[in-house]
Amino acid sequence: MPAKNKNKKPLVGNALVKEVNRRIRLARKHWDAHNNGACRRERTRAMELYQTLTPEQKDKVPQQLRVWLRYRSEKYFGEQRTAPGKK
């Protein structure tokens, strides 16, 4: 079991970009394994971190990861949808 990080310093710079990339990749891995709960949790964490990035830092995130994050977020994890005829 990995050791827990005792000093909770906020991530900045390249470390923050790397963490965003790692979390998106982990969410994709859970998605491919049909582990929806874990995917949702990691995607949420990735989105929270991604939204803190500057535009220059967002450009450092590979486009493939950005597209996956945006597509999955909008299509599957967007606002709660209701069944037709229900409100």
PyMOL CGO cylinders between C-alpha atoms (Angstrom):
from pymol import cmd
from pymol.cgo import CYLINDER

trace = [
    CYLINDER, 0.00, 0.00, 0.00, 1.50, 3.37, -0.96, 0.3, 1, 1, 1, 1, 1, 1,
    CYLINDER, 1.50, 3.37, -0.96, 2.42, 5.80, 1.78, 0.3, 1, 1, 1, 1, 1, 1,
    CYLINDER, 2.42, 5.80, 1.78, 0.08, 8.72, 2.19, 0.3, 1, 1, 1, 1, 1, 1,
    CYLINDER, 0.08, 8.72, 2.19, 1.39, 12.20, 1.53, 0.3, 1, 1, 1, 1, 1, 1,
    CYLINDER, 1.39, 12.20, 1.53, 1.72, 13.82, 4.96, 0.3, 1, 1, 1, 1, 1, 1,
    CYLINDER, 1.72, 13.82, 4.96, 2.35, 17.37, 3.74, 0.3, 1, 1, 1, 1, 1, 1,
    CYLINDER, 2.35, 17.37, 3.74, -0.74, 18.52, 1.86, 0.3, 1, 1, 1, 1, 1, 1,
    CYLINDER, -0.74, 18.52, 1.86, 0.82, 21.30, -0.21, 0.3, 1, 1, 1, 1, 1, 1,
    CYLINDER, 0.82, 21.30, -0.21, -1.35, 22.46, -3.10, 0.3, 1, 1, 1, 1, 1, 1,
    CYLINDER, -1.35, 22.46, -3.10, -0.06, 21.39, -6.48, 0.3, 1, 1, 1, 1, 1, 1,
    CYLINDER, -0.06, 21.39, -6.48, 1.27, 24.09, -8.79, 0.3, 1, 1, 1, 1, 1, 1,
    CYLINDER, 1.27, 24.09, -8.79, 2.89, 24.32, -12.21, 0.3, 1, 1, 1, 1, 1, 1,
    CYLINDER, 2.89, 24.32, -12.21, 3.92, 21.13, -13.95, 0.3, 1, 1, 1, 1, 1, 1,
    CYLINDER, 3.92, 21.13, -13.95, 3.00, 19.00, -10.93, 0.3, 1, 1, 1, 1, 1, 1,
    CYLINDER, 3.00, 19.00, -10.93, -0.61, 20.16, -11.25, 0.3, 1, 1, 1, 1, 1, 1,
    CYLINDER, -0.61, 20.16, -11.25, -0.68, 19.40, -14.99, 0.3, 1, 1, 1, 1, 1, 1,
    CYLINDER, -0.68, 19.40, -14.99, 0.79, 15.94, -14.37, 0.3, 1, 1, 1, 1, 1, 1,
    CYLINDER, 0.79, 15.94, -14.37, -1.82, 15.22, -11.70, 0.3, 1, 1, 1, 1, 1, 1,
    CYLINDER, -1.82, 15.22, -11.70, -4.64, 16.27, -14.03, 0.3, 1, 1, 1, 1, 1, 1,
    CYLINDER, -4.64, 16.27, -14.03, -3.26, 13.99, -16.75, 0.3, 1, 1, 1, 1, 1, 1,
    CYLINDER, -3.26, 13.99, -16.75, -2.92, 11.13, -14.28, 0.3, 1, 1, 1, 1, 1, 1,
    CYLINDER, -2.92, 11.13, -14.28, -6.48, 11.49, -13.02, 0.3, 1, 1, 1, 1, 1, 1,
    CYLINDER, -6.48, 11.49, -13.02, -7.96, 11.65, -16.53, 0.3, 1, 1, 1, 1, 1, 1,
    CYLINDER, -7.96, 11.65, -16.53, -6.02, 8.53, -17.52, 0.3, 1, 1, 1, 1, 1, 1,
    CYLINDER, -6.02, 8.53, -17.52, -7.21, 6.77, -14.37, 0.3, 1, 1, 1, 1, 1, 1,
    CYLINDER, -7.21, 6.77, -14.37, -10.82, 7.76, -15.10, 0.3, 1, 1, 1, 1, 1, 1,
    CYLINDER, -10.82, 7.76, -15.10, -10.43, 6.38, -18.65, 0.3, 1, 1, 1, 1, 1, 1,
    CYLINDER, -10.43, 6.38, -18.65, -9.06, 3.15, -17.25, 0.3, 1, 1, 1, 1, 1, 1,
    CYLINDER, -9.06, 3.15, -17.25, -12.08, 2.80, -14.96, 0.3, 1, 1, 1, 1, 1, 1,
    CYLINDER, -12.08, 2.80, -14.96, -14.39, 3.67, -17.88, 0.3, 1, 1, 1, 1, 1, 1,
    CYLINDER, -14.39, 3.67, -17.88, -12.87, 0.94, -20.04, 0.3, 1, 1, 1, 1, 1, 1,
    CYLINDER, -12.87, 0.94, -20.04, -13.31, -1.53, -17.17, 0.3, 1, 1, 1, 1, 1, 1,
    CYLINDER, -13.31, -1.53, -17.17, -17.01, -0.51, -16.83, 0.3, 1, 1, 1, 1, 1, 1,
    CYLINDER, -17.01, -0.51, -16.83, -16.36, 0.63, -13.27, 0.3, 1, 1, 1, 1, 1, 1,
    CYLINDER, -16.36, 0.63, -13.27, -18.75, 3.58, -13.38, 0.3, 1, 1, 1, 1, 1, 1,
    CYLINDER, -18.75, 3.58, -13.38, -18.57, 4.69, -9.76, 0.3, 1, 1, 1, 1, 1, 1,
    CYLINDER, -18.57, 4.69, -9.76, -14.79, 4.89, -9.74, 0.3, 1, 1, 1, 1, 1, 1,
    CYLINDER, -14.79, 4.89, -9.74, -14.81, 6.56, -13.15, 0.3, 1, 1, 1, 1, 1, 1,
    CYLINDER, -14.81, 6.56, -13.15, -17.22, 9.22, -11.96, 0.3, 1, 1, 1, 1, 1, 1,
    CYLINDER, -17.22, 9.22, -11.96, -15.15, 9.87, -8.83, 0.3, 1, 1, 1, 1, 1, 1,
    CYLINDER, -15.15, 9.87, -8.83, -11.88, 10.26, -10.74, 0.3, 1, 1, 1, 1, 1, 1,
    CYLINDER, -11.88, 10.26, -10.74, -13.50, 12.31, -13.49, 0.3, 1, 1, 1, 1, 1, 1,
    CYLINDER, -13.50, 12.31, -13.49, -14.92, 14.68, -10.90, 0.3, 1, 1, 1, 1, 1, 1,
    CYLINDER, -14.92, 14.68, -10.90, -11.52, 15.05, -9.26, 0.3, 1, 1, 1, 1, 1, 1,
    CYLINDER, -11.52, 15.05, -9.26, -9.87, 15.59, -12.64, 0.3, 1, 1, 1, 1, 1, 1,
    CYLINDER, -9.87, 15.59, -12.64, -12.44, 18.24, -13.59, 0.3, 1, 1, 1, 1, 1, 1,
    CYLINDER, -12.44, 18.24, -13.59, -11.93, 20.09, -10.32, 0.3, 1, 1, 1, 1, 1, 1,
    CYLINDER, -11.93, 20.09, -10.32, -8.19, 20.23, -10.91, 0.3, 1, 1, 1, 1, 1, 1,
    CYLINDER, -8.19, 20.23, -10.91, -8.55, 20.95, -14.64, 0.3, 1, 1, 1, 1, 1, 1,
    CYLINDER, -8.55, 20.95, -14.64, -10.69, 24.00, -13.91, 0.3, 1, 1, 1, 1, 1, 1,
    CYLINDER, -10.69, 24.00, -13.91, -7.90, 25.48, -11.79, 0.3, 1, 1, 1, 1, 1, 1,
    CYLINDER, -7.90, 25.48, -11.79, -5.42, 25.38, -14.68, 0.3, 1, 1, 1, 1, 1, 1,
    CYLINDER, -5.42, 25.38, -14.68, -4.46, 28.50, -16.58, 0.3, 1, 1, 1, 1, 1, 1,
    CYLINDER, -4.46, 28.50, -16.58, -5.01, 28.52, -20.36, 0.3, 1, 1, 1, 1, 1, 1,
    CYLINDER, -5.01, 28.52, -20.36, -1.28, 27.89, -20.89, 0.3, 1, 1, 1, 1, 1, 1,
    CYLINDER, -1.28, 27.89, -20.89, -1.38, 24.89, -18.55, 0.3, 1, 1, 1, 1, 1, 1,
    CYLINDER, -1.38, 24.89, -18.55, -4.51, 23.53, -20.25, 0.3, 1, 1, 1, 1, 1, 1,
    CYLINDER, -4.51, 23.53, -20.25, -2.56, 23.50, -23.51, 0.3, 1, 1, 1, 1, 1, 1,
    CYLINDER, -2.56, 23.50, -23.51, -0.05, 21.15, -21.86, 0.3, 1, 1, 1, 1, 1, 1,
    CYLINDER, -0.05, 21.15, -21.86, -2.77, 18.54, -21.30, 0.3, 1, 1, 1, 1, 1, 1,
    CYLINDER, -2.77, 18.54, -21.30, -2.77, 16.24, -24.36, 0.3, 1, 1, 1, 1, 1, 1,
    CYLINDER, -2.77, 16.24, -24.36, -5.69, 16.93, -26.67, 0.3, 1, 1, 1, 1, 1, 1,
    CYLINDER, -5.69, 16.93, -26.67, -6.79, 13.30, -26.56, 0.3, 1, 1, 1, 1, 1, 1,
    CYLINDER, -6.79, 13.30, -26.56, -7.27, 13.57, -22.78, 0.3, 1, 1, 1, 1, 1, 1,
    CYLINDER, -7.27, 13.57, -22.78, -9.04, 16.93, -23.02, 0.3, 1, 1, 1, 1, 1, 1,
    CYLINDER, -9.04, 16.93, -23.02, -11.46, 15.61, -25.64, 0.3, 1, 1, 1, 1, 1, 1,
    CYLINDER, -11.46, 15.61, -25.64, -12.24, 12.50, -23.61, 0.3, 1, 1, 1, 1, 1, 1,
    CYLINDER, -12.24, 12.50, -23.61, -12.80, 14.53, -20.46, 0.3, 1, 1, 1, 1, 1, 1,
    CYLINDER, -12.80, 14.53, -20.46, -15.10, 17.00, -22.20, 0.3, 1, 1, 1, 1, 1, 1,
    CYLINDER, -15.10, 17.00, -22.20, -17.00, 14.33, -24.17, 0.3, 1, 1, 1, 1, 1, 1,
    CYLINDER, -17.00, 14.33, -24.17, -17.60, 12.07, -21.21, 0.3, 1, 1, 1, 1, 1, 1,
    CYLINDER, -17.60, 12.07, -21.21, -18.47, 15.00, -18.99, 0.3, 1, 1, 1, 1, 1, 1,
    CYLINDER, -18.47, 15.00, -18.99, -21.08, 16.40, -21.34, 0.3, 1, 1, 1, 1, 1, 1,
    CYLINDER, -21.08, 16.40, -21.34, -22.57, 13.17, -22.63, 0.3, 1, 1, 1, 1, 1, 1,
    CYLINDER, -22.57, 13.17, -22.63, -22.60, 10.89, -19.61, 0.3, 1, 1, 1, 1, 1, 1,
    CYLINDER, -22.60, 10.89, -19.61, -22.02, 12.97, -16.51, 0.3, 1, 1, 1, 1, 1, 1,
    CYLINDER, -22.02, 12.97, -16.51, -23.84, 16.18, -17.38, 0.3, 1, 1, 1, 1, 1, 1,
    CYLINDER, -23.84, 16.18, -17.38, -27.00, 17.35, -15.71, 0.3, 1, 1, 1, 1, 1, 1,
    CYLINDER, -27.00, 17.35, -15.71, -29.33, 14.64, -14.52, 0.3, 1, 1, 1, 1, 1, 1,
    CYLINDER, -29.33, 14.64, -14.52, -31.53, 13.54, -17.36, 0.3, 1, 1, 1, 1, 1, 1,
    CYLINDER, -31.53, 13.54, -17.36, -35.08, 12.43, -16.89, 0.3, 1, 1, 1, 1, 1, 1,
    CYLINDER, -35.08, 12.43, -16.89, -36.85, 9.76, -18.84, 0.3, 1, 1, 1, 1, 1, 1,
    CYLINDER, -36.85, 9.76, -18.84, -39.18, 11.00, -21.60, 0.3, 1, 1, 1, 1, 1, 1,
    CYLINDER, -39.18, 11.00, -21.60, -42.50, 12.04, -20.12, 0.3, 1, 1, 1, 1, 1, 1,
    CYLINDER, -42.50, 12.04, -20.12, -41.11, 12.42, -16.58, 0.3, 1, 1, 1, 1, 1, 1,
    CYLINDER, -41.11, 12.42, -16.58, -40.24, 15.66, -14.86, 0.3, 1, 1, 1, 1, 1, 1,
]
cmd.load_cgo(trace, "trace")
